Amino acid sequence: MRKTGSVLAKTTGGLLVAVFLIFQLKGCTAVVWGPWKELRRFGVVGVDERTLDIYFFPDWHAVFWYTDPSRRVVEGALAQLRGTVGTHYVGRLWHIEGPGITLGYRLYAPGCEPVVMEVDTVASYRVGPGNPTLPKAKERTYSVFVFCPDRIIFEGMELHPAGSNPDEARSLRELLERSSEKQ
């Protein structure tokens, strides 16, 4: 009986050390997020007809385009994106790290991948009354983007793939770049 208890204690201790090492060592690696090789657009339309579209360009930039028809507001932001993919442990368990994240363990839907994104706003544009919704030029923010096969989750909103019109995306980006020259 004494020998069985000793073996059980050693086995349990060994398993705890192994689990501890797996969690610690797996968190030592960082995977850098990379954009798609072609333009991608994701969007959401609220019940109040407000819209948010995000255009991801292959050169690590994105255009955020927000409209609020009831207030007659149109906003845009051109941002440079840098992100770190979370660490996947097992099943739905992920760990993310970044500014403002204290306990980084999260559960995400199968097939989804969290990315802590540093968003440097290069240029912004706004027409309409009230305070801006999007960051102003030269502001840096951090957000968690959750990339899923059929959607992106950003700031609690689910954005779904929308048709990518390269001419429209290029026009919005040029408008934002021109507005940055005036700021």
Residue frames as qw, qx, qy, qz and C-alpha x, y, z in Angstrom:
[[0.000, 0.885, 0.466, 0.000, 0.00, 0.00, 0.00],
 [0.314, -0.790, 0.098, 0.518, 2.81, 2.36, 0.88],
 [0.406, -0.139, 0.599, 0.676, 4.53, 1.68, -2.47],
 [0.213, 0.621, 0.672, 0.343, 1.28, 2.38, -4.40],
 [0.132, -0.934, -0.257, 0.209, 0.85, 5.73, -2.63],
 [0.394, -0.589, 0.335, 0.621, 4.43, 6.67, -3.44],
 [0.356, 0.157, 0.692, 0.608, 3.99, 5.81, -7.14],
 [0.080, 0.796, 0.580, 0.155, 0.68, 7.70, -7.27],
 [0.241, -0.880, -0.062, 0.404, 2.24, 10.77, -5.65],
 [0.388, -0.371, 0.499, 0.681, 5.19, 10.71, -8.07],
 [0.284, 0.404, 0.726, 0.479, 2.89, 10.26, -11.08],
 [0.022, -0.897, -0.440, 0.031, 0.61, 13.09, -9.96],
 [0.323, -0.772, 0.140, 0.529, 3.60, 15.33, -9.28],
 [0.407, -0.112, 0.624, 0.657, 5.09, 14.48, -12.67],
 [0.207, 0.631, 0.668, 0.336, 1.81, 15.27, -14.45],
 [0.133, -0.932, -0.248, 0.230, 1.49, 18.61, -12.67],
 [0.365, -0.579, 0.362, 0.633, 5.05, 19.55, -13.63],
 [0.365, 0.177, 0.712, 0.573, 4.40, 18.50, -17.25],
 [0.100, 0.814, 0.554, 0.146, 1.18, 20.56, -17.47],
 [0.255, -0.874, -0.023, 0.413, 2.95, 23.54, -15.89],
 [0.404, -0.359, 0.517, 0.663, 5.84, 23.28, -18.35],
 [0.317, 0.452, 0.702, 0.450, 3.52, 22.95, -21.35],
 [0.002, -0.921, -0.390, 0.013, 1.61, 26.10, -20.36],
 [0.324, -0.810, 0.160, 0.462, 4.80, 28.05, -19.64],
 [0.426, -0.247, 0.608, 0.622, 6.83, 26.96, -22.65],
 [0.330, 0.562, 0.677, 0.342, 3.99, 27.20, -25.15],
 [0.022, -0.955, -0.266, 0.128, 3.48, 30.82, -24.09],
 [0.447, -0.580, 0.299, 0.611, 7.12, 31.63, -24.93],
 [0.360, 0.146, 0.632, 0.670, 6.45, 31.60, -28.66],
 [0.275, 0.614, 0.220, -0.706, 4.77, 34.44, -30.52],
 [0.449, 0.357, 0.688, 0.445, 3.13, 34.20, -33.92],
 [0.040, 0.356, -0.066, -0.931, 2.87, 37.44, -35.89],
 [0.533, 0.596, 0.546, -0.250, -0.44, 38.04, -37.67],
 [0.197, -0.183, 0.540, 0.798, -0.25, 38.57, -41.41],
 [0.515, 0.428, 0.126, -0.732, -2.85, 40.04, -43.75],
 [0.792, 0.370, 0.486, -0.005, -4.44, 38.23, -46.67],
 [0.471, -0.108, 0.498, 0.720, -2.69, 38.35, -50.02],
 [0.039, 0.443, 0.530, 0.722, -5.66, 40.13, -51.59],
 [0.245, -0.232, 0.166, -0.927, -8.06, 42.86, -50.46],
 [0.277, -0.395, -0.875, 0.038, -10.77, 41.65, -48.06],
 [0.259, -0.332, 0.056, -0.905, -13.80, 43.54, -46.80],
 [0.271, -0.367, -0.863, 0.214, -15.96, 42.73, -43.78],
 [0.177, -0.304, -0.029, -0.936, -19.02, 44.66, -42.70],
 [0.097, -0.425, -0.838, 0.329, -21.95, 44.94, -40.34],
 [0.206, -0.415, -0.264, -0.846, -25.23, 46.85, -40.57],
 [0.036, 0.103, 0.742, -0.662, -27.01, 47.62, -37.31],
 [0.075, 0.609, 0.789, -0.013, -30.78, 47.63, -36.76],
 [0.004, 0.850, 0.209, -0.483, -30.56, 51.43, -36.68],
 [0.678, 0.708, 0.126, 0.150, -28.83, 51.36, -40.11],
 [0.175, -0.857, 0.462, 0.143, -25.40, 52.35, -38.80],
 [0.938, 0.316, -0.111, 0.094, -22.67, 50.56, -40.72],
 [0.346, -0.752, 0.527, 0.192, -19.05, 49.61, -40.16],
 [0.901, 0.421, -0.082, 0.070, -16.87, 48.24, -42.94],
 [0.455, -0.693, 0.486, 0.277, -13.26, 47.18, -42.56],
 [0.775, 0.605, -0.182, -0.007, -11.12, 46.80, -45.66],
 [0.705, -0.521, 0.396, 0.274, -7.95, 44.76, -45.09],
 [0.531, 0.779, -0.313, -0.114, -5.19, 45.54, -47.58],
 [0.952, 0.069, -0.180, 0.237, -2.26, 43.18, -48.25],
 [0.444, 0.522, -0.320, 0.654, 0.25, 45.84, -47.12],
 [0.413, -0.256, -0.658, 0.575, -0.71, 45.65, -43.41],
 [0.146, 0.004, 0.117, -0.982, -3.14, 48.60, -43.65],
 [0.018, 0.516, 0.857, 0.007, -6.88, 48.71, -43.13],
 [0.171, -0.263, -0.128, -0.941, -9.61, 51.23, -43.81],
 [0.013, -0.432, -0.807, 0.403, -12.34, 51.49, -41.17],
 [0.136, -0.218, -0.347, -0.902, -15.45, 53.15, -42.65],
 [0.026, -0.412, -0.788, 0.457, -18.38, 54.08, -40.38],
 [0.161, -0.314, -0.347, -0.869, -21.72, 55.67, -41.32],
 [0.023, 0.417, 0.750, -0.514, -24.64, 56.79, -39.19],
 [0.055, 0.440, 0.565, 0.696, -27.45, 57.95, -41.51],
 [0.297, -0.789, -0.538, -0.007, -29.73, 59.15, -38.68],
 [0.382, -0.773, -0.042, 0.505, -27.07, 61.65, -37.51],
 [0.569, 0.818, -0.025, 0.081, -25.70, 62.28, -41.02],
 [0.378, -0.757, 0.516, 0.133, -22.21, 61.16, -39.99],
 [0.905, 0.376, -0.156, 0.126, -19.54, 59.56, -42.16],
 [0.377, -0.796, 0.471, 0.051, -16.17, 58.64, -40.70],
 [0.909, 0.334, -0.220, 0.119, -13.11, 56.87, -41.95],
 [0.431, -0.771, 0.461, 0.081, -9.74, 55.87, -40.60],
 [0.776, 0.470, -0.411, 0.089, -6.69, 54.50, -42.36],
 [0.627, -0.668, 0.380, -0.126, -4.65, 52.38, -39.98],
 [0.435, 0.478, -0.761, 0.058, -1.46, 50.37, -39.95],
 [0.887, -0.343, 0.011, -0.307, -2.02, 46.99, -38.30],
 [0.307, 0.434, -0.815, 0.232, 0.43, 44.88, -36.30],
 [0.796, -0.346, 0.058, -0.493, -0.83, 41.87, -34.43],
 [0.007, 0.352, -0.919, 0.177, 0.13, 38.85, -32.39],
 [0.708, -0.166, -0.558, -0.399, -1.90, 35.67, -32.67],
 [0.652, -0.530, 0.343, -0.419, -2.99, 34.23, -29.35],
 [0.063, 0.350, -0.933, 0.054, -1.52, 30.99, -28.02],
 [0.808, -0.109, -0.287, -0.503, -3.80, 27.99, -28.53],
 [0.305, -0.416, 0.800, -0.306, -3.67, 25.40, -25.76],
 [0.071, 0.113, 0.989, 0.069, -6.39, 22.80, -26.11],
 [0.115, 0.636, 0.762, -0.045, -9.94, 22.73, -27.46],
 [0.105, 0.874, 0.322, 0.348, -11.37, 26.23, -27.27],
 [0.530, -0.774, -0.059, 0.341, -8.79, 27.53, -24.76],
 [0.549, 0.611, -0.015, 0.571, -6.56, 30.39, -25.93],
 [0.474, -0.649, -0.173, 0.570, -4.26, 32.85, -24.19],
 [0.383, 0.763, 0.162, 0.495, -3.83, 36.44, -25.41],
 [0.518, -0.488, -0.177, 0.680, -1.46, 39.14, -24.18],
 [0.284, 0.540, 0.243, 0.754, -1.40, 42.87, -24.71],
 [0.013, 0.137, -0.302, 0.943, -1.98, 46.26, -23.14],
 [0.539, -0.152, 0.095, -0.823, -5.08, 46.26, -20.94],
 [0.850, -0.065, -0.460, -0.248, -5.35, 42.46, -20.79],
 [0.360, -0.609, 0.591, -0.387, -4.84, 41.21, -17.25],
 [0.621, -0.090, 0.772, -0.102, -6.03, 37.61, -17.36],
 [0.290, 0.466, -0.520, -0.654, -5.51, 36.48, -20.92],
 [0.148, 0.057, 0.982, 0.102, -7.13, 33.03, -20.93],
 [0.530, 0.277, 0.035, -0.801, -10.23, 32.97, -23.13],
 [0.519, 0.210, 0.827, 0.052, -12.55, 30.48, -24.78],
 [0.316, 0.441, -0.309, -0.781, -13.25, 31.01, -28.48],
 [0.863, 0.297, 0.177, -0.368, -15.45, 29.15, -30.93],
 [0.763, -0.080, 0.547, 0.334, -13.83, 26.25, -32.79],
 [0.595, 0.502, 0.392, 0.491, -11.92, 27.44, -35.85],
 [0.014, 0.976, 0.072, 0.205, -11.58, 31.01, -34.57],
 [0.721, 0.035, -0.190, 0.665, -8.22, 32.66, -33.92],
 [0.215, -0.946, -0.187, 0.157, -7.78, 35.69, -31.63],
 [0.602, 0.337, -0.020, 0.724, -5.27, 38.38, -32.58],
 [0.287, -0.799, -0.210, 0.486, -4.24, 41.25, -30.30],
 [0.522, 0.587, 0.290, 0.547, -3.90, 44.05, -32.83],
 [0.270, -0.524, -0.066, 0.805, -1.96, 47.28, -32.47],
 [0.358, 0.738, 0.501, 0.275, -3.86, 49.81, -34.58],
 [0.298, -0.390, 0.041, 0.870, -1.90, 52.95, -35.52],
 [0.375, 0.810, 0.441, -0.094, -4.26, 55.44, -37.12],
 [0.505, 0.018, 0.311, 0.805, -2.43, 57.06, -40.01],
 [0.104, -0.109, -0.238, -0.959, -5.25, 59.29, -41.26],
 [0.120, 0.479, 0.805, -0.330, -8.83, 60.05, -40.36],
 [0.110, -0.213, -0.419, -0.876, -11.80, 61.71, -42.02],
 [0.002, 0.474, 0.788, -0.394, -15.11, 62.89, -40.59],
 [0.176, -0.256, -0.299, -0.902, -18.20, 64.70, -41.80],
 [0.524, -0.544, -0.586, -0.294, -21.11, 65.37, -39.46],
 [0.339, -0.727, 0.212, -0.559, -21.94, 66.55, -35.96],
 [0.883, -0.451, 0.033, -0.126, -20.87, 65.08, -32.63],
 [0.382, -0.682, 0.617, 0.094, -17.78, 63.35, -31.35],
 [0.491, 0.443, -0.695, -0.282, -15.78, 60.93, -33.45],
 [0.952, -0.167, 0.111, -0.229, -16.41, 57.21, -33.16],
 [0.905, 0.246, -0.109, 0.330, -13.15, 56.16, -34.80],
 [0.605, -0.528, 0.011, 0.595, -9.68, 57.12, -33.55],
 [0.234, 0.947, -0.088, -0.201, -8.11, 60.32, -34.81],
 [0.718, 0.572, -0.292, 0.269, -4.91, 60.45, -36.85],
 [0.276, 0.551, -0.609, 0.499, -1.73, 59.60, -34.94],
 [0.661, -0.412, 0.382, -0.497, -3.64, 57.67, -32.23],
 [0.350, 0.231, -0.908, -0.011, -2.60, 54.16, -31.25],
 [0.745, -0.243, 0.235, -0.575, -5.17, 51.72, -29.92],
 [0.023, 0.220, -0.975, -0.004, -5.19, 48.01, -29.12],
 [0.763, 0.039, 0.066, -0.642, -8.06, 45.69, -29.97],
 [0.432, -0.110, 0.895, 0.032, -8.71, 41.98, -30.06],
 [0.612, 0.315, -0.373, -0.622, -9.81, 40.79, -33.48],
 [0.617, -0.070, 0.775, -0.118, -11.21, 37.26, -33.60],
 [0.388, 0.399, -0.580, -0.595, -10.80, 35.81, -37.08],
 [0.664, 0.100, 0.699, -0.247, -13.27, 33.01, -37.82],
 [0.368, 0.101, 0.773, 0.507, -13.84, 31.16, -41.10],
 [0.108, 0.634, 0.668, 0.375, -17.12, 33.01, -41.76],
 [0.168, -0.935, -0.208, -0.234, -16.75, 36.28, -39.84],
 [0.409, 0.273, -0.427, 0.759, -14.58, 38.62, -37.80],
 [0.443, -0.781, -0.436, 0.067, -15.49, 39.64, -34.27],
 [0.379, 0.286, -0.142, 0.869, -14.32, 43.18, -33.51],
 [0.123, -0.134, 0.329, -0.927, -15.31, 45.21, -30.43],
 [0.377, 0.215, 0.750, -0.499, -18.22, 42.84, -29.80],
 [0.623, 0.518, -0.006, -0.587, -19.59, 43.16, -33.36],
 [0.690, 0.054, 0.681, 0.241, -19.73, 40.36, -35.88],
 [0.310, 0.669, -0.300, -0.605, -18.57, 41.57, -39.29],
 [0.818, 0.206, 0.536, 0.033, -19.28, 39.26, -42.21],
 [0.409, -0.093, 0.546, 0.725, -17.50, 39.06, -45.55],
 [0.402, 0.774, 0.252, -0.420, -18.79, 41.62, -48.00],
 [0.748, 0.552, 0.207, 0.304, -17.96, 42.03, -51.65],
 [0.460, -0.568, 0.166, 0.662, -14.56, 43.64, -52.13],
 [0.516, 0.818, 0.201, 0.159, -14.66, 46.30, -54.80],
 [0.691, -0.138, 0.009, 0.709, -10.99, 47.24, -55.33],
 [0.201, 0.522, 0.205, 0.803, -11.87, 50.59, -56.93],
 [0.452, -0.789, -0.228, -0.349, -14.09, 51.59, -54.02],
 [0.790, -0.504, -0.102, 0.335, -11.46, 50.51, -51.48],
 [0.585, 0.129, 0.097, 0.795, -8.73, 52.38, -53.34],
 [0.023, -0.685, -0.237, -0.688, -10.92, 55.52, -53.50],
 [0.608, -0.765, -0.182, -0.108, -11.61, 55.44, -49.77],
 [0.783, -0.310, -0.013, 0.539, -7.93, 54.94, -49.01],
 [0.412, 0.353, 0.165, 0.824, -6.92, 57.82, -51.30],
 [0.265, -0.798, -0.238, -0.486, -9.53, 60.08, -49.65],
 [0.726, -0.667, -0.093, 0.141, -8.06, 59.25, -46.24],
 [0.715, -0.066, 0.079, 0.691, -4.49, 59.75, -47.44],
 [0.185, 0.582, 0.200, 0.766, -5.43, 63.17, -48.89],
 [0.454, -0.816, -0.197, -0.300, -7.16, 64.14, -45.65],
 [0.786, -0.452, -0.087, 0.413, -4.01, 63.25, -43.69],
 [0.513, 0.271, 0.099, 0.809, -2.07, 65.79, -45.75],
 [0.138, -0.703, -0.183, -0.673, -4.46, 68.50, -44.53],
 [0.700, -0.666, -0.254, -0.029, -4.23, 67.51, -40.87]]
